[in-house]
Amino acid sequence: MARLILFNKPYDVLSQFTDERAPVRRATLSQFLQIPGVYPAGRLDKDSEGLLLLTDNGKLQARISSPRFKLPKSYMVQVEGSPSEEDIAPLRRGIALKDGTTKPATVRVVDPPALWERVPPIRHRKSVPDTWLSITIAEGRNRQVRRMTAAIGYPTLRLVRWSIGDWTVDGLAPGEWRETNA
């Protein structure tokens, strides 16, 4: 039976088990998970937080990470500024990025979510408001959500992947994990 691990990846941690970059080693998954034979199913940028799935099964890993299977990925995204419905409409239609037009996303403005404190915290500026968006995509290009919000003029301040398919990070503090059914 395939193992499936739900991990709440903290900010500033690489989505890999080793870091060969010199001279300074960066935080990796090995500091949180000592489970032999599991590998990430997809990636989450160093400066992003939230759900990362790990498995010991190659077919499951491909099903989770491949855009071919259109597994929805939902994010809580704090952006700089106050986008209107008109501002976020291009994300719902699909927006042109340098590597092509994205598939339409599900996007809505939401109240600030009850999340853990980020270390280090987001820098707040009194003169610039921020807004939280819920964004769901079914593809996974490099830094896609950040590039999408930047393309409409609202840079991402904080990005937390909340769910992949039916699996969520709910109930897991940063650095915590649990095993679940695949």
Biotite code that builds the C-alpha atoms (Angstrom):
import biotite.structure as struc

atoms = struc.array([
    struc.Atom([0.000, 0.000, 0.000], chain_id="A", res_id=1, res_name="MET", atom_name="CA", element="C"),
    struc.Atom([1.288, 3.461, -0.940], chain_id="A", res_id=2, res_name="ALA", atom_name="CA", element="C"),
    struc.Atom([2.334, 5.828, 1.810], chain_id="A", res_id=3, res_name="ARG", atom_name="CA", element="C"),
    struc.Atom([1.038, 9.402, 1.604], chain_id="A", res_id=4, res_name="LEU", atom_name="CA", element="C"),
    struc.Atom([2.363, 12.097, 3.923], chain_id="A", res_id=5, res_name="ILE", atom_name="CA", element="C"),
    struc.Atom([0.717, 15.514, 4.351], chain_id="A", res_id=6, res_name="LEU", atom_name="CA", element="C"),
    struc.Atom([3.339, 18.043, 5.438], chain_id="A", res_id=7, res_name="PHE", atom_name="CA", element="C"),
    struc.Atom([2.912, 21.714, 6.334], chain_id="A", res_id=8, res_name="ASN", atom_name="CA", element="C"),
    struc.Atom([6.054, 23.151, 4.760], chain_id="A", res_id=9, res_name="LYS", atom_name="CA", element="C"),
    struc.Atom([7.282, 26.204, 6.651], chain_id="A", res_id=10, res_name="PRO", atom_name="CA", element="C"),
    struc.Atom([8.458, 29.379, 4.985], chain_id="A", res_id=11, res_name="TYR", atom_name="CA", element="C"),
    struc.Atom([12.125, 29.339, 3.869], chain_id="A", res_id=12, res_name="ASP", atom_name="CA", element="C"),
    struc.Atom([12.377, 25.530, 3.607], chain_id="A", res_id=13, res_name="VAL", atom_name="CA", element="C"),
    struc.Atom([13.312, 23.810, 0.332], chain_id="A", res_id=14, res_name="LEU", atom_name="CA", element="C"),
    struc.Atom([10.969, 21.129, -1.078], chain_id="A", res_id=15, res_name="SER", atom_name="CA", element="C"),
    struc.Atom([13.812, 18.604, -1.205], chain_id="A", res_id=16, res_name="GLN", atom_name="CA", element="C"),
    struc.Atom([15.770, 16.498, 1.276], chain_id="A", res_id=17, res_name="PHE", atom_name="CA", element="C"),
    struc.Atom([19.282, 17.779, 0.538], chain_id="A", res_id=18, res_name="THR", atom_name="CA", element="C"),
    struc.Atom([20.901, 21.065, -0.402], chain_id="A", res_id=19, res_name="ASP", atom_name="CA", element="C"),
    struc.Atom([24.234, 20.904, -2.130], chain_id="A", res_id=20, res_name="GLU", atom_name="CA", element="C"),
    struc.Atom([24.522, 24.655, -2.670], chain_id="A", res_id=21, res_name="ARG", atom_name="CA", element="C"),
    struc.Atom([27.555, 26.162, -1.028], chain_id="A", res_id=22, res_name="ALA", atom_name="CA", element="C"),
    struc.Atom([28.653, 28.051, 0.974], chain_id="A", res_id=23, res_name="PRO", atom_name="CA", element="C"),
    struc.Atom([25.491, 28.262, 3.096], chain_id="A", res_id=24, res_name="VAL", atom_name="CA", element="C"),
    struc.Atom([23.197, 25.265, 3.483], chain_id="A", res_id=25, res_name="ARG", atom_name="CA", element="C"),
    struc.Atom([19.494, 26.018, 3.451], chain_id="A", res_id=26, res_name="ARG", atom_name="CA", element="C"),
    struc.Atom([16.727, 24.337, 5.444], chain_id="A", res_id=27, res_name="ALA", atom_name="CA", element="C"),
    struc.Atom([15.368, 21.168, 3.781], chain_id="A", res_id=28, res_name="THR", atom_name="CA", element="C"),
    struc.Atom([12.697, 18.529, 4.354], chain_id="A", res_id=29, res_name="LEU", atom_name="CA", element="C"),
    struc.Atom([15.236, 16.315, 6.149], chain_id="A", res_id=30, res_name="SER", atom_name="CA", element="C"),
    struc.Atom([15.045, 18.642, 9.155], chain_id="A", res_id=31, res_name="GLN", atom_name="CA", element="C"),
    struc.Atom([11.357, 17.746, 9.588], chain_id="A", res_id=32, res_name="PHE", atom_name="CA", element="C"),
    struc.Atom([10.828, 14.294, 8.079], chain_id="A", res_id=33, res_name="LEU", atom_name="CA", element="C"),
    struc.Atom([12.886, 11.185, 8.738], chain_id="A", res_id=34, res_name="GLN", atom_name="CA", element="C"),
    struc.Atom([10.753, 8.783, 6.691], chain_id="A", res_id=35, res_name="ILE", atom_name="CA", element="C"),
    struc.Atom([12.796, 6.642, 4.311], chain_id="A", res_id=36, res_name="PRO", atom_name="CA", element="C"),
    struc.Atom([11.658, 6.191, 0.733], chain_id="A", res_id=37, res_name="GLY", atom_name="CA", element="C"),
    struc.Atom([9.188, 9.088, 0.407], chain_id="A", res_id=38, res_name="VAL", atom_name="CA", element="C"),
    struc.Atom([9.583, 11.923, -2.081], chain_id="A", res_id=39, res_name="TYR", atom_name="CA", element="C"),
    struc.Atom([7.684, 15.149, -2.748], chain_id="A", res_id=40, res_name="PRO", atom_name="CA", element="C"),
    struc.Atom([4.818, 14.959, -5.227], chain_id="A", res_id=41, res_name="ALA", atom_name="CA", element="C"),
    struc.Atom([5.381, 18.375, -6.750], chain_id="A", res_id=42, res_name="GLY", atom_name="CA", element="C"),
    struc.Atom([7.148, 21.395, -5.344], chain_id="A", res_id=43, res_name="ARG", atom_name="CA", element="C"),
    struc.Atom([6.452, 24.433, -3.251], chain_id="A", res_id=44, res_name="LEU", atom_name="CA", element="C"),
    struc.Atom([8.809, 27.409, -3.517], chain_id="A", res_id=45, res_name="ASP", atom_name="CA", element="C"),
    struc.Atom([11.152, 28.187, -0.634], chain_id="A", res_id=46, res_name="LYS", atom_name="CA", element="C"),
    struc.Atom([9.250, 31.399, 0.077], chain_id="A", res_id=47, res_name="ASP", atom_name="CA", element="C"),
    struc.Atom([5.833, 29.692, 0.006], chain_id="A", res_id=48, res_name="SER", atom_name="CA", element="C"),
    struc.Atom([4.207, 27.744, 2.824], chain_id="A", res_id=49, res_name="GLU", atom_name="CA", element="C"),
    struc.Atom([1.610, 25.072, 3.291], chain_id="A", res_id=50, res_name="GLY", atom_name="CA", element="C"),
    struc.Atom([0.657, 21.667, 1.991], chain_id="A", res_id=51, res_name="LEU", atom_name="CA", element="C"),
    struc.Atom([3.318, 19.480, 0.438], chain_id="A", res_id=52, res_name="LEU", atom_name="CA", element="C"),
    struc.Atom([2.459, 15.851, -0.290], chain_id="A", res_id=53, res_name="LEU", atom_name="CA", element="C"),
    struc.Atom([5.102, 13.129, -0.130], chain_id="A", res_id=54, res_name="LEU", atom_name="CA", element="C"),
    struc.Atom([4.734, 9.516, -1.221], chain_id="A", res_id=55, res_name="THR", atom_name="CA", element="C"),
    struc.Atom([6.715, 6.345, -1.802], chain_id="A", res_id=56, res_name="ASP", atom_name="CA", element="C"),
    struc.Atom([4.669, 5.448, -4.895], chain_id="A", res_id=57, res_name="ASN", atom_name="CA", element="C"),
    struc.Atom([5.785, 6.728, -8.324], chain_id="A", res_id=58, res_name="GLY", atom_name="CA", element="C"),
    struc.Atom([2.361, 6.396, -9.951], chain_id="A", res_id=59, res_name="LYS", atom_name="CA", element="C"),
    struc.Atom([0.698, 8.314, -7.122], chain_id="A", res_id=60, res_name="LEU", atom_name="CA", element="C"),
    struc.Atom([3.447, 10.931, -7.265], chain_id="A", res_id=61, res_name="GLN", atom_name="CA", element="C"),
    struc.Atom([2.768, 11.431, -10.999], chain_id="A", res_id=62, res_name="ALA", atom_name="CA", element="C"),
    struc.Atom([-1.018, 11.578, -10.491], chain_id="A", res_id=63, res_name="ARG", atom_name="CA", element="C"),
    struc.Atom([-0.634, 14.267, -7.827], chain_id="A", res_id=64, res_name="ILE", atom_name="CA", element="C"),
    struc.Atom([1.973, 16.425, -9.556], chain_id="A", res_id=65, res_name="SER", atom_name="CA", element="C"),
    struc.Atom([1.158, 16.128, -13.254], chain_id="A", res_id=66, res_name="SER", atom_name="CA", element="C"),
    struc.Atom([-1.074, 18.865, -14.727], chain_id="A", res_id=67, res_name="PRO", atom_name="CA", element="C"),
    struc.Atom([-2.440, 16.142, -17.016], chain_id="A", res_id=68, res_name="ARG", atom_name="CA", element="C"),
    struc.Atom([-4.624, 14.909, -14.130], chain_id="A", res_id=69, res_name="PHE", atom_name="CA", element="C"),
    struc.Atom([-5.935, 18.427, -13.343], chain_id="A", res_id=70, res_name="LYS", atom_name="CA", element="C"),
    struc.Atom([-5.838, 17.975, -9.570], chain_id="A", res_id=71, res_name="LEU", atom_name="CA", element="C"),
    struc.Atom([-6.967, 21.341, -8.144], chain_id="A", res_id=72, res_name="PRO", atom_name="CA", element="C"),
    struc.Atom([-4.528, 23.202, -5.914], chain_id="A", res_id=73, res_name="LYS", atom_name="CA", element="C"),
    struc.Atom([-5.948, 25.907, -3.636], chain_id="A", res_id=74, res_name="SER", atom_name="CA", element="C"),
    struc.Atom([-3.961, 28.760, -2.163], chain_id="A", res_id=75, res_name="TYR", atom_name="CA", element="C"),
    struc.Atom([-4.543, 31.515, 0.375], chain_id="A", res_id=76, res_name="MET", atom_name="CA", element="C"),
    struc.Atom([-2.752, 34.518, -1.107], chain_id="A", res_id=77, res_name="VAL", atom_name="CA", element="C"),
    struc.Atom([-2.046, 37.819, 0.591], chain_id="A", res_id=78, res_name="GLN", atom_name="CA", element="C"),
    struc.Atom([-1.485, 40.533, -2.009], chain_id="A", res_id=79, res_name="VAL", atom_name="CA", element="C"),
    struc.Atom([-0.348, 44.101, -1.752], chain_id="A", res_id=80, res_name="GLU", atom_name="CA", element="C"),
    struc.Atom([-3.192, 46.505, -2.465], chain_id="A", res_id=81, res_name="GLY", atom_name="CA", element="C"),
    struc.Atom([-6.958, 46.107, -2.767], chain_id="A", res_id=82, res_name="SER", atom_name="CA", element="C"),
    struc.Atom([-7.927, 44.416, -6.044], chain_id="A", res_id=83, res_name="PRO", atom_name="CA", element="C"),
    struc.Atom([-11.486, 44.874, -7.255], chain_id="A", res_id=84, res_name="SER", atom_name="CA", element="C"),
    struc.Atom([-13.644, 42.260, -8.967], chain_id="A", res_id=85, res_name="GLU", atom_name="CA", element="C"),
    struc.Atom([-12.651, 43.888, -12.248], chain_id="A", res_id=86, res_name="GLU", atom_name="CA", element="C"),
    struc.Atom([-8.964, 43.557, -11.328], chain_id="A", res_id=87, res_name="ASP", atom_name="CA", element="C"),
    struc.Atom([-9.192, 39.813, -10.616], chain_id="A", res_id=88, res_name="ILE", atom_name="CA", element="C"),
    struc.Atom([-11.438, 38.998, -13.600], chain_id="A", res_id=89, res_name="ALA", atom_name="CA", element="C"),
    struc.Atom([-8.439, 38.268, -15.915], chain_id="A", res_id=90, res_name="PRO", atom_name="CA", element="C"),
    struc.Atom([-7.340, 35.490, -13.544], chain_id="A", res_id=91, res_name="LEU", atom_name="CA", element="C"),
    struc.Atom([-10.754, 33.875, -13.916], chain_id="A", res_id=92, res_name="ARG", atom_name="CA", element="C"),
    struc.Atom([-10.477, 33.967, -17.727], chain_id="A", res_id=93, res_name="ARG", atom_name="CA", element="C"),
    struc.Atom([-6.842, 32.910, -17.912], chain_id="A", res_id=94, res_name="GLY", atom_name="CA", element="C"),
    struc.Atom([-4.051, 35.445, -18.021], chain_id="A", res_id=95, res_name="ILE", atom_name="CA", element="C"),
    struc.Atom([-1.130, 35.742, -20.427], chain_id="A", res_id=96, res_name="ALA", atom_name="CA", element="C"),
    struc.Atom([2.236, 35.058, -18.813], chain_id="A", res_id=97, res_name="LEU", atom_name="CA", element="C"),
    struc.Atom([5.638, 34.807, -20.518], chain_id="A", res_id=98, res_name="LYS", atom_name="CA", element="C"),
    struc.Atom([5.241, 31.015, -20.815], chain_id="A", res_id=99, res_name="ASP", atom_name="CA", element="C"),
    struc.Atom([1.705, 31.180, -22.225], chain_id="A", res_id=100, res_name="GLY", atom_name="CA", element="C"),
    struc.Atom([-1.843, 31.827, -21.075], chain_id="A", res_id=101, res_name="THR", atom_name="CA", element="C"),
    struc.Atom([-2.925, 30.166, -17.850], chain_id="A", res_id=102, res_name="THR", atom_name="CA", element="C"),
    struc.Atom([-6.048, 28.069, -17.567], chain_id="A", res_id=103, res_name="LYS", atom_name="CA", element="C"),
    struc.Atom([-8.933, 29.909, -15.866], chain_id="A", res_id=104, res_name="PRO", atom_name="CA", element="C"),
    struc.Atom([-8.575, 30.039, -12.085], chain_id="A", res_id=105, res_name="ALA", atom_name="CA", element="C"),
    struc.Atom([-11.216, 30.188, -9.380], chain_id="A", res_id=106, res_name="THR", atom_name="CA", element="C"),
    struc.Atom([-10.527, 33.433, -7.511], chain_id="A", res_id=107, res_name="VAL", atom_name="CA", element="C"),
    struc.Atom([-12.353, 35.273, -4.762], chain_id="A", res_id=108, res_name="ARG", atom_name="CA", element="C"),
    struc.Atom([-11.566, 37.923, -2.184], chain_id="A", res_id=109, res_name="VAL", atom_name="CA", element="C"),
    struc.Atom([-11.726, 36.438, 1.333], chain_id="A", res_id=110, res_name="VAL", atom_name="CA", element="C"),
    struc.Atom([-11.435, 37.630, 4.914], chain_id="A", res_id=111, res_name="ASP", atom_name="CA", element="C"),
    struc.Atom([-7.968, 37.232, 6.411], chain_id="A", res_id=112, res_name="PRO", atom_name="CA", element="C"),
    struc.Atom([-7.673, 33.519, 7.247], chain_id="A", res_id=113, res_name="PRO", atom_name="CA", element="C"),
    struc.Atom([-6.822, 32.184, 10.709], chain_id="A", res_id=114, res_name="ALA", atom_name="CA", element="C"),
    struc.Atom([-3.293, 31.054, 9.870], chain_id="A", res_id=115, res_name="LEU", atom_name="CA", element="C"),
    struc.Atom([-0.166, 30.483, 11.917], chain_id="A", res_id=116, res_name="TRP", atom_name="CA", element="C"),
    struc.Atom([2.286, 33.356, 12.302], chain_id="A", res_id=117, res_name="GLU", atom_name="CA", element="C"),
    struc.Atom([4.918, 33.385, 9.614], chain_id="A", res_id=118, res_name="ARG", atom_name="CA", element="C"),
    struc.Atom([8.559, 33.567, 10.674], chain_id="A", res_id=119, res_name="VAL", atom_name="CA", element="C"),
    struc.Atom([9.757, 36.085, 9.713], chain_id="A", res_id=120, res_name="PRO", atom_name="CA", element="C"),
    struc.Atom([6.488, 38.028, 9.617], chain_id="A", res_id=121, res_name="PRO", atom_name="CA", element="C"),
    struc.Atom([5.252, 39.875, 6.549], chain_id="A", res_id=122, res_name="ILE", atom_name="CA", element="C"),
    struc.Atom([6.293, 43.510, 6.634], chain_id="A", res_id=123, res_name="ARG", atom_name="CA", element="C"),
    struc.Atom([3.186, 45.667, 7.016], chain_id="A", res_id=124, res_name="HIS", atom_name="CA", element="C"),
    struc.Atom([3.039, 49.191, 5.671], chain_id="A", res_id=125, res_name="ARG", atom_name="CA", element="C"),
    struc.Atom([0.461, 51.562, 7.141], chain_id="A", res_id=126, res_name="LYS", atom_name="CA", element="C"),
    struc.Atom([0.067, 53.414, 3.846], chain_id="A", res_id=127, res_name="SER", atom_name="CA", element="C"),
    struc.Atom([-0.458, 50.308, 1.662], chain_id="A", res_id=128, res_name="VAL", atom_name="CA", element="C"),
    struc.Atom([-3.408, 47.987, 2.295], chain_id="A", res_id=129, res_name="PRO", atom_name="CA", element="C"),
    struc.Atom([-3.296, 44.265, 1.688], chain_id="A", res_id=130, res_name="ASP", atom_name="CA", element="C"),
    struc.Atom([-5.988, 41.783, 0.660], chain_id="A", res_id=131, res_name="THR", atom_name="CA", element="C"),
    struc.Atom([-6.413, 38.028, 0.910], chain_id="A", res_id=132, res_name="TRP", atom_name="CA", element="C"),
    struc.Atom([-7.483, 35.999, -2.114], chain_id="A", res_id=133, res_name="LEU", atom_name="CA", element="C"),
    struc.Atom([-8.441, 32.361, -2.424], chain_id="A", res_id=134, res_name="SER", atom_name="CA", element="C"),
    struc.Atom([-7.023, 31.065, -5.715], chain_id="A", res_id=135, res_name="ILE", atom_name="CA", element="C"),
    struc.Atom([-7.540, 27.565, -7.124], chain_id="A", res_id=136, res_name="THR", atom_name="CA", element="C"),
    struc.Atom([-5.633, 26.388, -10.175], chain_id="A", res_id=137, res_name="ILE", atom_name="CA", element="C"),
    struc.Atom([-5.422, 23.055, -12.007], chain_id="A", res_id=138, res_name="ALA", atom_name="CA", element="C"),
    struc.Atom([-1.914, 23.461, -13.386], chain_id="A", res_id=139, res_name="GLU", atom_name="CA", element="C"),
    struc.Atom([1.392, 24.058, -11.702], chain_id="A", res_id=140, res_name="GLY", atom_name="CA", element="C"),
    struc.Atom([3.845, 26.246, -13.536], chain_id="A", res_id=141, res_name="ARG", atom_name="CA", element="C"),
    struc.Atom([6.898, 27.616, -11.793], chain_id="A", res_id=142, res_name="ASN", atom_name="CA", element="C"),
    struc.Atom([5.835, 30.399, -9.372], chain_id="A", res_id=143, res_name="ARG", atom_name="CA", element="C"),
    struc.Atom([2.522, 30.560, -11.230], chain_id="A", res_id=144, res_name="GLN", atom_name="CA", element="C"),
    struc.Atom([0.298, 32.142, -8.580], chain_id="A", res_id=145, res_name="VAL", atom_name="CA", element="C"),
    struc.Atom([2.881, 34.811, -7.789], chain_id="A", res_id=146, res_name="ARG", atom_name="CA", element="C"),
    struc.Atom([3.262, 35.620, -11.487], chain_id="A", res_id=147, res_name="ARG", atom_name="CA", element="C"),
    struc.Atom([-0.524, 35.736, -11.946], chain_id="A", res_id=148, res_name="MET", atom_name="CA", element="C"),
    struc.Atom([-1.073, 38.269, -9.154], chain_id="A", res_id=149, res_name="THR", atom_name="CA", element="C"),
    struc.Atom([1.891, 40.347, -10.331], chain_id="A", res_id=150, res_name="ALA", atom_name="CA", element="C"),
    struc.Atom([0.457, 40.372, -13.868], chain_id="A", res_id=151, res_name="ALA", atom_name="CA", element="C"),
    struc.Atom([-2.676, 42.130, -12.590], chain_id="A", res_id=152, res_name="ILE", atom_name="CA", element="C"),
    struc.Atom([-0.613, 44.616, -10.560], chain_id="A", res_id=153, res_name="GLY", atom_name="CA", element="C"),
    struc.Atom([-0.998, 43.070, -7.078], chain_id="A", res_id=154, res_name="TYR", atom_name="CA", element="C"),
    struc.Atom([2.234, 41.405, -5.950], chain_id="A", res_id=155, res_name="PRO", atom_name="CA", element="C"),
    struc.Atom([2.012, 38.445, -3.603], chain_id="A", res_id=156, res_name="THR", atom_name="CA", element="C"),
    struc.Atom([3.175, 39.074, -0.051], chain_id="A", res_id=157, res_name="LEU", atom_name="CA", element="C"),
    struc.Atom([2.379, 35.644, 1.394], chain_id="A", res_id=158, res_name="ARG", atom_name="CA", element="C"),
    struc.Atom([1.363, 32.418, -0.305], chain_id="A", res_id=159, res_name="LEU", atom_name="CA", element="C"),
    struc.Atom([0.000, 29.382, 1.561], chain_id="A", res_id=160, res_name="VAL", atom_name="CA", element="C"),
    struc.Atom([-1.037, 26.240, -0.314], chain_id="A", res_id=161, res_name="ARG", atom_name="CA", element="C"),
    struc.Atom([-4.133, 25.098, 1.546], chain_id="A", res_id=162, res_name="TRP", atom_name="CA", element="C"),
    struc.Atom([-5.157, 22.020, -0.414], chain_id="A", res_id=163, res_name="SER", atom_name="CA", element="C"),
    struc.Atom([-4.358, 19.623, -3.234], chain_id="A", res_id=164, res_name="ILE", atom_name="CA", element="C"),
    struc.Atom([-7.445, 17.752, -4.386], chain_id="A", res_id=165, res_name="GLY", atom_name="CA", element="C"),
    struc.Atom([-9.229, 16.583, -1.204], chain_id="A", res_id=166, res_name="ASP", atom_name="CA", element="C"),
    struc.Atom([-6.105, 16.752, 0.987], chain_id="A", res_id=167, res_name="TRP", atom_name="CA", element="C"),
    struc.Atom([-5.656, 19.865, 3.145], chain_id="A", res_id=168, res_name="THR", atom_name="CA", element="C"),
    struc.Atom([-3.142, 21.316, 5.556], chain_id="A", res_id=169, res_name="VAL", atom_name="CA", element="C"),
    struc.Atom([-5.938, 21.953, 8.061], chain_id="A", res_id=170, res_name="ASP", atom_name="CA", element="C"),
    struc.Atom([-4.865, 20.986, 11.579], chain_id="A", res_id=171, res_name="GLY", atom_name="CA", element="C"),
    struc.Atom([-1.130, 20.900, 10.841], chain_id="A", res_id=172, res_name="LEU", atom_name="CA", element="C"),
    struc.Atom([1.196, 23.521, 12.293], chain_id="A", res_id=173, res_name="ALA", atom_name="CA", element="C"),
    struc.Atom([4.274, 24.522, 10.261], chain_id="A", res_id=174, res_name="PRO", atom_name="CA", element="C"),
    struc.Atom([6.758, 21.637, 10.251], chain_id="A", res_id=175, res_name="GLY", atom_name="CA", element="C"),
    struc.Atom([4.133, 19.054, 11.285], chain_id="A", res_id=176, res_name="GLU", atom_name="CA", element="C"),
    struc.Atom([3.054, 16.063, 9.198], chain_id="A", res_id=177, res_name="TRP", atom_name="CA", element="C"),
    struc.Atom([0.618, 13.193, 9.262], chain_id="A", res_id=178, res_name="ARG", atom_name="CA", element="C"),
    struc.Atom([0.142, 10.073, 7.233], chain_id="A", res_id=179, res_name="GLU", atom_name="CA", element="C"),
    struc.Atom([-3.156, 9.560, 5.453], chain_id="A", res_id=180, res_name="THR", atom_name="CA", element="C"),
    struc.Atom([-4.807, 7.218, 2.969], chain_id="A", res_id=181, res_name="ASN", atom_name="CA", element="C"),
    struc.Atom([-3.858, 7.585, -0.652], chain_id="A", res_id=182, res_name="ALA", atom_name="CA", element="C"),
])
